[in-house]
């Protein structure tokens, strides 16, 4: 199948736009790769420190500098259900390395925040910037120059993007990302959401709510809804950095362990000491980035990736824009229904055909670049498979089914759930924003209503509890951007706004903050840029202004006379309460230097 014309055009303009920056990036990583394994350039004292804790066999192998050493960057902690399974992974990886005569060492650990724990709490103001801290922490681990390849153990929201930025900064190193898999299905996500709304309405108490949440989040593994964490896993696979079919295999199973060991062996085989050198900076090119965007649209993925993918691309010298994402959304249909876009969870998605089916279906219609490099070899067709264990327990791959096992969960490009992708870029006199429409009912995709200004989530919650929100309105929350207070997710508002929408009100949200990766049925224009703290137009909105949020035509407008609107003095906010406490004072430099949302909201400037 010939590549779709829009896919080809968008890719071509990204390549042209990135020509200079990508060229400089490739020149840099190729020079690092040509220098060869780095341990030989370490002094005897350096090297002795590097293997002091190793056993005799590993010391001997590293002394001779003739076998690859695999660096493990881990985001393990046992508070995050998604990351708890990683406790066992370093030993599995070390065993796999020894079996092929190589060495593996944990190069470093990175912090891993659970947005589920910090949602609606003060810690959420550190969440976005934790991505950049993770990138820097991983770089510290790899800076010892002891390693010929790397595996990255990470799953959740900011963690994978941060690890990706670090991996691409060390783009000369072959890299494999190693998932841990989703928890098994518990209480359905739909039932959980209904219970949250009942609690918001005061119809049940905290005990009932906690029981519901505990039945939903009940075991090791990734949360089962399709938020940022599971969007990360989809991206790593469709961009060729997971082993085929690895993303959604449950943790602590023989198949999961086999995939983990094979990931280690594969990473070692790609090092410059072998015959199949494949540095991650060469694998992640413009076509791989476009494939990631296509996957995001086809599955109704997380809005957070309108920032993360831009930042990831930039770290490889690739200039991805919101216009690229928007144009691809127009031609990539939604063919997966996973909560909040449907009732199924990621286990149901995997059982219906999962990534192997999804990639095969998109390839068959010319909606993915097949001619890419991956950690599995050349060509994305090698990902139209699913992993199995044979009778002896050995890992094998079988061709994925060409038909969905559940058309209510996975459909086809020709019979999609909706004709365009799950993410839309909005533009207008309020600035630029993104909106996730895959879970929004058609009659809610254009909202025109008076503005109600709230300076915090708590203010909106208080108004809801006081019964003050009884008419149509657009909630406008300025001063939630990265430079204001770290751009927290505002998912805490979802139950209240959902209740009001269910009562028949026309409601929407407009903010320079974020929503959860599981943004759902309430239309939300988020990531508004320029943000209010920089004097963006969102700071000139007043109570009663008519706001139009139109995801059909891609417009975000305040219906006020242009001269009057321009003449208004922007609102200001006392943000001092957001600058100290719970470690926020340590992030002052991040708030001061963060870029705008449409450029990735990172603190790394132009990445050199």
N, C-alpha and C positions, 0 to 999 in steps of 0.2 A: 504494500500500500504506500502510495506517494505521501510525503509529509504534507500536512494541512498548510495551505498558503499562509494563513495568519501566523501559525507556529513558525514557519520559515522566515516570514518578514520580521517578526518580533526578535527572533534569534539573531538575524542578520544585523538589525540595528543595535542590539546589545553588543555584538562583536565589534561593530564599528565604533560605538561610543566608548568601548573599553579598550580600544586598540593600544593606546599608550600605557595605561595603568596595568593592563594585563601583560603587556610586553615586559614592563619593568619587573613585575612579579615573577614571571617565568624565568627571566634572566637571573634573578636572585636565587630562586630555588634550584635552578639547574646548576648554578655555580656551586651551591652547597652540596648537591648530589654528586657532582663530578669530583669533589674533594674526597669522596669515598667514606667508608666507616671512620668515625671520629675518634674511637678509643686509641687508635695508633698515634694520635697527636697529643694525647694526655701524657703528662710526666709520670714517672713511676710512682711518685707520691700521690698524684691525682688518682691514678688507677687503683692503687692499693686501698685508698679510701672507698672507692666505688664498689669494690667487691669484698671488703673486709668481712662482712657478715655472711657471705656465701659459703656453701660447702666446698670441699676440696675439688670435686669434679667440676663444679661451676667456675671456681677460681682458675682452674687449669685452662678451661675453655676460653674464658675471658682474657687470660694472660696471653694466649697465643693469637688472639684477635682474628681467628679464622672461622668462627661460628657467629651467627647473628644473636644479638641480645635484644629481647623484646621488652619494651617499656610499657608498663601498665599504669594508666591514669584512671583512678577510681573515684567515683562519687558515692561510695558506700557510706551509708549510716543506717542504723536499724530503727530509726523513727519513721523514715519514709517507707511505706509499704512497698513501693515500686523498687526501692534500692536495697531493701533488706536481703534479698537473695544474693546480692553481690558479695556478701561475706564469704561465700564459698568459692567465688570465681578465681581469685588469684592462685589458689592451690591447683584448681583444675588447669589453669593456663600454664603454671610452672610444670605440671606433670606432662602436659602436651608438648611443651618446648623440649623437655628432657628426652621424650620419646623420639624426637627427631634430631637429637644431638645438639640442641641449642639451649639457650638460657633465657629466663624471663625474670624480671624484677619489678616490684611496684615502684614506679618512678615518683609518684606523688598522689596525694589525695586532694580533692577539691570540695568546697562546701556545697551542700545540696539542700536547698530550701523547699519545703512543702507548701505550695500555695494553698492547699486545702486547709492546712493548719493556720496559716496567716491571713486567710481570706477575711476581709472586714476588720482586721486587727492592725495595730501599729506596724508590726513587722512587715506587712505588705509594702511599705514604703522603701524597703531594701530589696524587694524582689527583682525588679527589672535590672538594677545595677549588679545584682548577684551574678548575672550573666557575664559581665565584664570582669568581675572578680574571679570567676571560674576560669575565664580565658587566661588571665594573668597567672593564676595559681598553677594551671596546667603547664604554662610556659616555664615557670620556675622548675617544675618537675623534669621537663625535657631538656632544660638548659645545661644539665650535667654532661651532655655529649657522650653518654654511655650507650646509646641505643641506635639500632639499625632499623627498627620498625616500632610501631606502637599499636596498642589496642586501648580503646576508650570505653569505660564502663559508665554509662549514664543514660537516663531515660527522660526525666521530667522537664518541666516547663522551660526554665532558663538554662538548664544544665546542658542539654544537647547543643543548643546554639552556642553557648560559651565554649564547650569542648570543640565544636567545629571551628570557631574562630582561632582557637589555639592550634588545632591540628593544621589548619591552613597557614598559620604563621610559621610552622615547621613543615612547609609543604613538600620538602624533599624526602620526608619520611613516609614510607608506606604505612597506611592506617586502616584498621578495621574497627568499626563500631560494634559493640557487643550488647545486645538487649538482654533483659531478664524476663520479659513477658508479662502479660496481664494476669491479675488475680482471676480466679474462676468467678462465674456469674453468681451474684447474690440477689438481694432485693432489686427489682428492676429500677432503672434510673427514672422511669416515668412515675412509679409509685413513690420514690424518694422525693421527686419534685412536688407531687401532690401533697405529701406530708409537710414539706416546707411551706407551701402556701397556706395550709390549714394552721400551721403555727403562726405565720405572719398575721393571719386573721384573728388569732387568739382563740381558735376553736379546739386546740389541743395544747398540752403543756410540754415542758422541756423533757420530761421523762419519755414521752411518746416520740418526740423528735429524735432524741439520742438513740432510742431503740431502733428507729428507722435508719438513721445514719450508720449505726454499727452493723446492721444487716446488709447494708450496701457496701461499705468499706470494711471487709471482714477478714482479710488474709493477706499474706505476702503477694506482691505483684502490683502492676499499674492499675489505677482506677479504670473501670471498664467503659466509661463514657468517652466520647470522641472529643476530648479537649486537646490542649497543647501537647501533653505528654504522648498521647497516641498519635497525634499528628506528626510529632518528631519521629516516631518509629516508622511511619509510612514514608516520610521524607528520606530517612537514611537508606531505606530499601530501594525506593524508586530512583534515588540518586546514585545507587551502586556502592554504598559503603557498609551495608549489612551483607551477610551471606543470604542467598535467595531463600525466601520464605521464613526467615528467622524472627520477624518482628513480633508475631502474636502467638508464639508457642508458650504455654503456661510455665511458670517457674517450678523448679524442684521436680522435674520429670526427666526420665532418661533421654528423651529427645532434646530437651533444653540443654542438658549437660553435654550431649554429643555435639550440638551446634557450637557451644562455647569452646570446646577443645579444638574443633575444626577451625573456628575463627582464629585461634592462636596459631595453628599450623599454617593457615592461609596467609596471615600477616607475615610470618617468618619467610614464607616462600616468595614473597614479593620484595624482599630486601635486596639491596644492591649486591649482596654476597651470592645471590642466586642468578638464575637466567631469566627471571620474569619481573624485573624491577618495575614497580608501578607506584610512583609517589602520589600522595593524595592530592597535591596541588595540580597534577596533570589530570587526575580522574575528575575532579570538580572543575569543569570548564563551563562555558556559556550554555552548552546544550544540557548539561546535567542540571544547571540551575533552572532552566526552562522546564525540564522534566519535573523538577520539584514543584514549581508553580502549577503545572498541569495537574499533578497529583492532589495538590491542595484544593483546587477547584472541583475536581471530579469526586472528591470525598466530602466536601463541605467542611474543610479543616479549619484550624484555629486562626482567628483574626490576628493573634500575636505574631504570626509569621509574615504579616505585611511589614513588620519591622525586622524580625529575626532573619528572614531570607535576604533582605537588603543588606544587613550587616554581615552575614556570612559571605555573600557574593563579594562585598567590598574587600573582605580580608583575603580574597583570591584575585584582587585586581579587577573584578567584574562589576560594572555599574548597572545594577538592576533598579528600575523605577516603578512607582505605583502605576504609571501609565502602561508599562509592560504587563503588570499583573492584571490591570483592568481590561486591556485588550484581549488577553488570553481568556479571561472570564467570559467574554462574549461568545467564544467558539467552543469552549470545553463544557460539556453538559455534566450535571450532577448525576452520577450513576450509583452512588452508595447512600444508603439510609442508615445512619448510626446515630444514636442519641447524642445531642438533642435534635438532630435532623430527622429522627425516626425513633421507633421503639427498640430497635436492636442495639446490643452492645458489641464491643469489639470481638468478643468470643463468637457471637453469631456471625459477624462479618467474616471472621477467619473460617468458620465452618461452611459458609456459603460459597467459598472459593478464595477469599482473602486476596493477598497481594498478587499471587500468581495469576489468578483470573483477571484482576483489575488491570495489571500491566499488559496482559495479553489482549484484552479487549481494547484498550487505548492504542496499543501498537497496531492492531488490525484496522483501525480507522484513521491511521496517520496522525495521531494526537500525542505521540511521544517520539523523541529521537532515539532510534534503535542503535545508531552508530556511535556509541559512547564506550569509554573504558569503565570497567567496574572492578571490584575486588575479586569477582568471580571470573574475570577474563574480559574478552571483547564482546560487546553487543548486549543490549538490554534483553534480547530474547532469552538469554540464559536465566532470566528471572521469571519466566512464565512456567515455573515449576513449584512443587511443594516438597518439603523434606519429610523423609520417612526413616524408620529403622527397619532393617531387614531381619530375617529370622535369627541371625547371629548377633544382632544388636549394632550392626554397622550403619553408619549414616549414608543414606542414598537420597537421590532426588527423582521424583516422577513428574511427568508432564502434568501441569494443572488442567483441570477440566475446562473445556471451552464454553460450557454452559453453566450458569449460576445454579447452585443448589437451592437457592431461595431468592426468587426474583423480587420479593418484597424488601430484600436487604441489598442485593446487588443486581443491577439491571444492565442494560446495554446502551451503547452510545446512540443507537437508532431508536430506542424506546426509553429515554432517560426519565428520571423523576422530575427534572426541570431542564429546560434547554440550555441554560448557562450556569456558570460556576457559582459557588457559594459565597464569593466575596465580590463586593462592588466598591469602586472608588467614587466618592462624592466630591463635587467641587461647587464653588459659589462664593457669594460675598461674605460668608462666614469662615472661609478658608477651605482646606482640603481635609477629608476624613475617609474612613473606610466603614463599611457596614456588612455584616454577615446576614444574608437573606435566605439561606437554605432552610432555616427552621421557621421563618416568618411567613404566615399565611398570606396569600395573594392580596386579600383585602386590607392588609396592614402595611403594604409596601410603599404607600404614599400617605404620609401623615402631615396634615396642616392644622396647627393649633397654636394657642397663645403660649408664650414662654413663661416658665416659672423658674426663677433663679435660685439655686441652692449652692451654698459655699462648701458643703460637705455631704457625705453620705448620711451622716447622722441627722442633718437638718431635714433631708427628704424623709427619712424614716420617722422622725418626730411628727412631720406634717401628716404622714400617712396614718400614724397611730391616733392622731388627734382628729381624724376625719375631715381634714381640710382639703383633700384632693377628690373632689366629687364631680369635676368637669374635665372635659378634654384639655390636655396640656402637653407641652414638650418640656421635660425636665432638662435644664441647662446647668451643668456642673463645670465651671471654669476652675482654673488653678489646681488641676489634677495632673498636669503634665510632668515630664521628666525633670525639668529645671525648677519646677515649683516644689514638688514633694516626692519625686521618684516615680511618678506615674503608676500609682497603685491600681490594681484591678478593682472594679466596682460591682463585682458579682453579688455582693450583699443586697443590692437593690433589686435583683431579679425577682424574688418572691413577691415583694410589694407591688412592683410594676406589673407583674403577671396577674396578681389579684385584680388590680384596677382594669387591666385589659379584659379579663374574664367577665368583669361587671358591665362591659360594653363601652367603656371609655376609649377614645382614641388617645394613646399615649406613646411617647417615644423619648429617647435619651440622646442628648448631645453633650459631648464632653471631650476635653483634651487628655483625659485619662484613658484607662483600658477597661475592657470587660474581660470576663473569664474566657479562656479558650473554648469553653462550653457555652458561649453566648447563644441564647435560645430564641424564644418566640417573640420577644419585645424588640421592635426596631431600635437599633442603637447606632448612632453616628459617633464613632469613637476615634481616638488618635488625632483629634482636630489640631491642625497645624496651620499657621503659627500658634503656639500655645498662649494662654492668657498672660503668663508672667512676662512674656516678650512683647506684650501689647497687641496680641492677635485679635482679630475682629470678635472672637467669642467673648472678649472682655467688654465689648460695647453693647451686648445684648441687655435689654431691660425687661422686667416683668411686663407681660401683656403684649410684647412684640409678637407678631405672627411669624411662626417658623414653618418652613416647608422642608421636610425630609423626604426626598423623592428618589427611591432606589431604582425606579424604572428608567428614569432619564439621567440618573447620576448627579442630581442637584441637591445642594444644601444651602438654603437661602433664608435670610431674614427679610420679610416683606415690609421694609421701611424705606422711606425716601432716601436716595443715595447720599444727597448732600447732608441731610440731617444725621444720618448714620455716621458719616465720616467726621462730622463735627463733634460727636460725643466724646467725652473724656473717658478713657478706659477705666473700668473698675480696678481697684487695688485690693490686696488681701494681706492681712498680717499672717505670715507663714512661720513666725518664730516658733510656734508650738510644734512644727514639723521638722525642726532643725536639730533638736537634741533629744536624748533619751532613747533607750533600746539600740544604741549604737549609731543613731542617725547623724551624730556630730562627726563620725568618722567618714561619712559620705559627702561632706560638703564639697569636696573637689569634684566629685561625680556630678552633683547637681549643677555646679558652675560651668562644667565643660560639656555636658550632654548635648548631642546634636538633636535636630528635630526628628519627629517620628518618621517622616517619609524618607529620611536618610539613615534609618536604623536606630536612632536614639542611643547611640553608643558614645563612648568617651575617647575613642582612639583616633579622632581626626580623620585624615585621609589614608591611614594605614601605610603611609610611606610609599 
